[in-house]
């Protein structure tokens, strides 16, 4: 079998191509001084802006060491993307908040992603999109589910 006929290979290539296209759109956004990891942190802070978020929340979410998050946050603060504010109950804790620049970058990046998504959606008919999404769900649940060999065996066995 030619590796270009393998589903996993093709999905990986498509995923990489889409990510590159999104990266191109994001880098076209003016005044976007953040890296990919910083972008993920901006997104997390944006989604949790109605809650107090602390460094330890990011450490748990990202599954990284304290020193890694500390370096990221220091750079983000220096670049004007976030602020760290003391909280009344414990002066050692610093609440993380997006600055207006951080909010604007999040919104600009969201628009760039939507532009790429819209251009991809236009390539398919509504029926093709429905089929594609259904097949993706089927593959996702099959890959996440029981051992693939067990699934295959179960598919070949007759129903009782």
Secondary structure by P-SEA (a helix, b strand, c coil): ccccccaaaaaaaaaaaaaaaaaaaaaacccccccaaaaaaaaaaaaaccccccaaaaaaaacccaaaaaaaaaaaaaaccbbbbbccccccbbbbbbcaaaaaaaaaaaaaaaaaaaaaaaaccaaaaaaaaaaaaaaaaaaacccaaaaaaaaacccc
